[in-house]
Amino acid sequence: MPKKKRRKFRAVQAVKAAAREHIGTPPPTRRDPQRKKPSEQKHKPTLGDILSEE
């Protein structure tokens, strides 16, 4: 069986790991519910619609 490849040292990962040990894991984030935009008319009113309104 071949030897496992050693991972490259990354300072960011080391700092984050140290912070997790010292402070603890951060709470999971919660997404805000998407606010629905008011539905706008997708099409222009037809001539028949305009005449029937009046």
MODELLER restraints for C-alpha pairs under 7 A, 6 or more apart:
rsr = mdl.restraints
at = mdl.atoms
